[in-house]
Amino acid sequence: MGTWGTQITENDTFADVYSTYFDYYDDGLDESILVKQLDRDFQEVLDHPGDAHNFWFAVAAAQWECGQLRSNTLEKVQKIIESDEHLANWKDLGASSDELEDRKSALSNFLSKLQSKNSRPRKRKKKTLYDSVFKKGDCLAYRMAGGRFGGLFVLEEEQATKTGYNLVALTTIEKESAPTIDDFKTAYVFVQRIKQHFDVNLEGQKLSSSREVWRERPLVGWAGVSTFTPKEIEIQKVGTLPVNKNYSSQYHDFMHMRWDSFLSALAERQINSTSNPKTKLRDWRLNKRWRSLADWFGLKR
């Protein structure tokens, strides 16, 4: 639990739950369905007494703000506050007497607010939805810092979503002139070598020994509309190739990157790249057997 102050809103759990509540609220979810979804999303939080308190504080604050504070939510919060159970958790975590006094005052004021009527309930806000910057199958050329050209390939696009993601693969193309479609047909996906540190565990007991291993990670990631700045990122489409695989930002857990992150990654190419024939761009485009992220990182499925 990350806490940076004594006010009700000043901890990570409250902020995460409160923000997620309004994401669902603005999506139009009914209140009963919304809270059940929050229960599922934050199950680990609810299993921890101190964090569970902040969970219910956030739900209560959001419900009150929307003019639909439920009686069972108010009862939960009232019980937590009046029993001093929450302050006992703070004391166990090492809070000073002044911090405990400030927190107690904040809890009292919060409960008084919840017991009052909100005369101006918050209405649902219409969300702005975005389309991806590029289309699925687009072959993109860009000029690198040294003046040569590189290539990005778009594996997926989104329509009318909150993020407008493209799934983008960084290729190993590097030429004096802009790449052609033929260059993309034979291109490889850029693979980054990363060092991972592992602690050795035996039946849940952490031992003193550890090891470091190098893993290879294809630089394929989701890049959204919000990080694309045409004035700073000069990219031109040079053609289109078919992609008969479907990817989803909900179900395919690739990296989330800024557009300029793909380009800056090239600076490490000389020391971190590898020429693995199993990283052909064609395998990412077409329905052939290809390695999942679990395979890349040597994990058992």
C-alpha positions as CSV (number, residue, x, y, z in Angstrom):
1,M,0.0,0.0,0.0
2,G,1.6,3.3,-1.1
3,T,0.5,6.1,1.1
4,W,1.8,9.7,0.8
5,G,-0.5,11.6,3.2
6,T,-3.2,11.3,5.8
7,Q,-6.2,12.4,3.7
8,I,-8.6,9.7,2.4
9,T,-7.5,10.1,-1.2
10,E,-3.8,10.0,-0.5
11,N,-2.8,6.4,-1.2
12,D,-2.4,4.2,-4.3
13,T,-5.2,1.8,-3.6
14,F,-7.8,4.6,-3.3
15,A,-6.5,6.3,-6.5
16,D,-6.6,3.1,-8.5
17,V,-10.1,2.0,-7.4
18,Y,-11.5,5.5,-7.7
19,S,-10.1,5.9,-11.2
20,T,-11.3,2.4,-12.3
21,Y,-14.8,3.1,-10.9
22,F,-15.2,6.1,-13.1
23,D,-13.8,4.3,-16.2
24,Y,-16.6,1.8,-15.8
25,Y,-19.2,4.4,-14.8
26,D,-18.4,6.5,-18.0
27,D,-18.7,3.2,-20.0
28,G,-22.3,3.0,-18.9
29,L,-22.1,0.1,-16.5
30,D,-25.0,-0.3,-14.1
31,E,-24.0,0.2,-10.5
32,S,-24.5,-3.4,-9.3
33,I,-22.5,-4.8,-12.2
34,L,-19.8,-2.1,-11.7
35,V,-19.1,-3.0,-8.1
36,K,-19.0,-6.7,-8.9
37,Q,-16.4,-6.0,-11.6
38,L,-14.4,-3.9,-9.2
39,D,-14.5,-6.9,-6.7
40,R,-13.0,-9.1,-9.4
41,D,-10.4,-6.5,-10.5
42,F,-9.2,-5.9,-7.0
43,Q,-9.5,-9.3,-5.4
44,E,-5.9,-9.2,-4.1
45,V,-6.6,-5.8,-2.5
46,L,-9.7,-7.1,-0.8
47,D,-7.7,-10.0,0.7
48,H,-5.5,-7.5,2.5
49,P,-7.3,-5.8,5.5
50,G,-5.6,-2.4,5.3
51,D,-6.0,-2.1,1.5
52,A,-9.6,-3.4,1.7
53,H,-10.4,-0.4,3.8
54,N,-9.1,2.0,1.1
55,F,-11.0,0.0,-1.5
56,W,-14.3,0.7,0.2
57,F,-13.4,4.3,0.9
58,A,-12.9,4.8,-2.8
59,V,-16.1,3.0,-3.8
60,A,-18.1,5.0,-1.2
61,A,-16.5,8.3,-2.4
62,A,-17.3,7.5,-6.0
63,Q,-20.8,6.4,-5.3
64,W,-21.5,9.5,-3.3
65,E,-20.1,11.7,-6.0
66,C,-22.5,10.1,-8.5
67,G,-25.4,10.5,-6.2
68,Q,-25.9,6.7,-5.7
69,L,-24.2,5.8,-2.5
70,R,-25.5,2.4,-1.5
71,S,-26.6,1.7,2.1
72,N,-24.5,-1.5,2.4
73,T,-21.4,0.5,1.2
74,L,-22.0,3.2,3.8
75,E,-22.5,0.6,6.5
76,K,-19.1,-1.0,5.6
77,V,-17.3,2.3,5.7
78,Q,-19.0,3.4,8.9
79,K,-18.1,0.1,10.6
80,I,-14.4,0.4,9.5
81,I,-14.2,4.0,10.8
82,E,-16.1,3.7,14.1
83,S,-14.4,0.5,15.1
84,D,-10.9,2.2,14.9
85,E,-9.8,-0.9,13.0
86,H,-8.3,1.3,10.3
87,L,-6.3,3.4,12.7
88,A,-5.0,0.2,14.3
89,N,-3.6,-0.8,10.9
90,W,-1.9,2.6,10.6
91,K,-0.4,2.2,14.0
92,D,0.9,-1.2,13.1
93,L,2.6,0.3,10.0
94,G,4.5,2.8,12.2
95,A,2.3,5.9,11.9
96,S,3.2,8.7,14.4
97,S,0.8,10.0,16.9
98,D,0.4,13.2,14.8
99,E,-0.3,11.2,11.7
100,L,-2.9,9.0,13.5
101,E,-4.6,12.1,14.8
102,D,-4.7,13.7,11.3
103,R,-6.0,10.4,9.8
104,K,-8.7,10.2,12.5
105,S,-9.9,13.7,11.7
106,A,-9.9,12.8,7.9
107,L,-11.9,9.7,8.6
108,S,-14.5,11.6,10.6
109,N,-14.9,14.3,8.0
110,F,-15.2,11.7,5.3
111,L,-17.9,9.8,7.1
112,S,-19.8,13.1,7.7
113,K,-19.6,13.8,4.0
114,L,-21.0,10.4,3.1
115,Q,-23.9,10.9,5.5
116,S,-24.8,14.1,3.7
117,K,-26.7,14.4,0.5
118,N,-24.9,15.3,-2.7
119,S,-26.9,18.1,-4.3
120,R,-24.9,18.0,-7.6
121,P,-24.3,14.4,-8.6
122,R,-21.6,13.8,-11.3
123,K,-23.1,12.8,-14.7
124,R,-21.5,10.2,-16.9
125,K,-19.0,11.7,-19.2
126,K,-18.9,10.9,-22.9
127,K,-15.5,9.3,-23.7
128,T,-13.4,10.3,-26.6
129,L,-12.6,7.3,-28.8
130,Y,-9.8,7.1,-31.3
131,D,-8.8,5.2,-34.4
132,S,-5.3,4.0,-34.8
133,V,-2.7,6.2,-36.6
134,F,-2.0,3.6,-39.2
135,K,-3.7,0.7,-40.9
136,K,-3.0,-3.0,-40.4
137,G,-0.4,-4.1,-42.9
138,D,1.2,-0.7,-43.4
139,C,4.9,-0.7,-44.2
140,L,6.5,2.4,-42.6
141,A,9.8,4.0,-43.4
142,Y,11.6,6.5,-41.2
143,R,14.9,8.3,-41.2
144,M,17.3,7.3,-38.4
145,A,19.6,9.6,-36.5
146,G,22.6,8.8,-38.8
147,G,20.6,9.5,-42.0
148,R,19.9,6.0,-43.0
149,F,16.4,4.5,-43.2
150,G,14.7,2.0,-41.0
151,G,11.4,0.1,-41.2
152,L,8.3,-0.4,-38.9
153,F,5.5,-2.8,-39.7
154,V,1.9,-2.5,-38.5
155,L,0.5,-5.8,-37.3
156,E,-2.8,-4.6,-35.9
157,E,-5.0,-1.5,-35.7
158,E,-7.9,-0.4,-33.5
159,Q,-11.1,1.5,-34.3
160,A,-13.0,3.7,-31.9
161,T,-11.1,2.7,-28.7
162,K,-9.8,4.8,-25.8
163,T,-6.2,4.3,-26.9
164,G,-6.2,3.8,-30.6
165,Y,-3.4,1.3,-30.5
166,N,-1.3,0.0,-33.3
167,L,0.7,-3.2,-32.8
168,V,4.0,-2.3,-34.3
169,A,7.0,-4.5,-35.1
170,L,10.5,-2.9,-35.4
171,T,12.4,-4.5,-38.2
172,T,16.1,-4.8,-38.8
173,I,15.8,-2.9,-42.1
174,E,18.6,-0.3,-42.4
175,K,19.3,1.3,-45.8
176,E,20.7,4.4,-47.5
177,S,17.3,5.0,-49.2
178,A,13.7,4.4,-48.2
179,P,12.9,0.7,-48.0
180,T,10.6,-0.9,-50.5
181,I,7.9,-3.5,-50.2
182,D,10.4,-6.2,-51.2
183,D,12.5,-5.2,-48.2
184,F,9.6,-5.8,-45.8
185,K,8.8,-9.1,-47.4
186,T,12.2,-10.5,-46.4
187,A,12.6,-8.4,-43.2
188,Y,13.4,-9.7,-39.7
189,V,11.9,-8.4,-36.5
190,F,14.5,-6.7,-34.4
191,V,15.3,-8.8,-31.3
192,Q,16.6,-7.1,-28.1
193,R,18.8,-9.0,-25.7
194,I,17.9,-8.3,-22.0
195,K,19.5,-9.5,-18.8
196,Q,17.1,-11.0,-16.2
197,H,18.0,-11.7,-12.6
198,F,16.4,-14.8,-10.9
199,D,16.4,-15.7,-7.2
200,V,16.4,-19.4,-6.5
201,N,13.4,-20.5,-4.5
202,L,12.6,-23.9,-3.0
203,E,9.1,-24.6,-1.7
204,G,8.4,-21.0,-1.2
205,Q,11.7,-20.3,0.7
206,K,14.0,-17.8,-0.8
207,L,17.6,-19.0,-0.9
208,S,20.7,-16.9,-1.0
209,S,21.8,-18.1,-4.5
210,S,20.7,-16.3,-7.6
211,R,21.6,-16.3,-11.3
212,E,21.5,-13.9,-14.3
213,V,20.5,-15.0,-17.7
214,W,20.2,-13.3,-21.1
215,R,16.8,-13.5,-22.8
216,E,15.8,-12.4,-26.3
217,R,12.7,-10.2,-26.7
218,P,11.3,-9.3,-30.1
219,L,10.6,-5.5,-30.2
220,V,6.9,-5.7,-30.9
221,G,4.6,-3.5,-28.9
222,W,1.4,-1.5,-28.7
223,A,1.7,2.2,-29.5
224,G,-1.2,4.6,-29.0
225,V,-2.5,7.8,-30.7
226,S,-1.5,9.9,-27.7
227,T,2.2,9.3,-28.2
228,F,2.3,10.0,-31.9
229,T,3.6,13.5,-32.7
230,P,4.0,14.0,-36.5
231,K,6.2,17.0,-36.1
232,E,8.7,15.0,-34.0
233,I,8.3,11.6,-35.7
234,E,8.7,11.6,-39.5
235,I,7.2,8.4,-40.8
236,Q,6.1,7.7,-44.3
237,K,4.0,4.8,-45.6
238,V,5.7,3.0,-48.5
239,G,3.2,0.2,-49.1
240,T,1.0,-2.5,-47.6
241,L,1.4,-6.2,-47.0
242,P,-1.3,-8.7,-46.0
243,V,-1.6,-9.8,-42.3
244,N,-3.9,-12.7,-41.7
245,K,-3.3,-13.0,-38.0
246,N,-5.4,-11.1,-35.5
247,Y,-4.0,-9.5,-32.4
248,S,-5.9,-7.8,-29.5
249,S,-4.6,-5.3,-27.0
250,Q,-6.8,-7.1,-24.4
251,Y,-5.5,-10.6,-25.0
252,H,-2.0,-10.2,-26.4
253,D,0.2,-8.9,-23.7
254,F,3.0,-7.3,-25.7
255,M,4.9,-4.2,-24.4
256,H,3.2,-0.9,-24.4
257,M,5.5,1.7,-25.9
258,R,5.7,5.2,-27.2
259,W,6.1,5.7,-30.9
260,D,9.5,7.3,-30.3
261,S,10.6,4.3,-28.2
262,F,10.7,2.1,-31.3
263,L,13.1,4.6,-32.9
264,S,15.3,5.1,-29.9
265,A,15.7,1.3,-29.5
266,L,17.8,1.3,-32.6
267,A,20.6,3.0,-30.8
268,E,21.3,-0.2,-28.9
269,R,21.1,-2.4,-32.1
270,Q,24.8,-3.0,-32.4
271,I,25.2,-4.4,-28.9
272,N,21.8,-5.9,-28.2
273,S,20.6,-7.4,-31.5
274,T,20.7,-10.9,-32.8
275,S,20.1,-12.5,-36.1
276,N,17.7,-15.3,-35.2
277,P,16.1,-16.8,-38.3
278,K,13.0,-17.6,-36.3
279,T,12.2,-13.9,-36.1
280,K,11.1,-13.4,-39.7
281,L,8.5,-10.6,-40.0
282,R,6.6,-13.0,-42.4
283,D,6.0,-15.4,-39.5
284,W,4.3,-12.5,-37.5
285,R,2.2,-11.6,-40.6
286,L,1.0,-15.0,-41.8
287,N,-0.6,-18.0,-40.2
288,K,2.4,-20.1,-39.6
289,R,3.6,-21.6,-36.3
290,W,5.3,-18.9,-34.3
291,R,6.6,-18.5,-30.8
292,S,4.6,-17.0,-28.1
293,L,6.0,-14.6,-25.5
294,A,6.2,-17.6,-23.1
295,D,8.4,-19.4,-25.6
296,W,10.6,-16.3,-26.0
297,F,11.2,-16.1,-22.3
298,G,11.7,-19.8,-21.9
299,L,8.6,-20.2,-19.7
300,K,6.6,-23.4,-19.5
301,R,2.9,-23.1,-20.5
